[in-house]
Amino acid sequence: MNFTIQKVIEILEKKGFSIEEPENNGVLHCIAPSYKEIKIKTDGVTHYFKVLTKYTTHIEKALEWAGVENLEDVA
């Protein structure tokens, strides 16, 4: 599924992540206690997620890699 960046941020916040403002490179750092950090970069159409050394364009996969359970409400 494709989401706007605002929707992606809302989903992450609902899962307990805090979003750090982008640095000069435009990468969002999403941090939550007991989860792995998710980094997001967007080109305005596609969102690129990085968790550790893995990359994906799917938020569901990024959340899974970060250790988030109960993904059924990601929509």
PyMOL commands that set and color helices and strands:
alter all, ss='L'
color gray80, all
select helices_A, chain A and resi 5-14+59-66+71-73
alter helices_A, ss='H'
color red, helices_A
select strands_A, chain A and resi 18-20+28-31+38-42+47-51+54-56
alter strands_A, ss='S'
color yellow, strands_A
deselect
rebuild
show_as cartoon
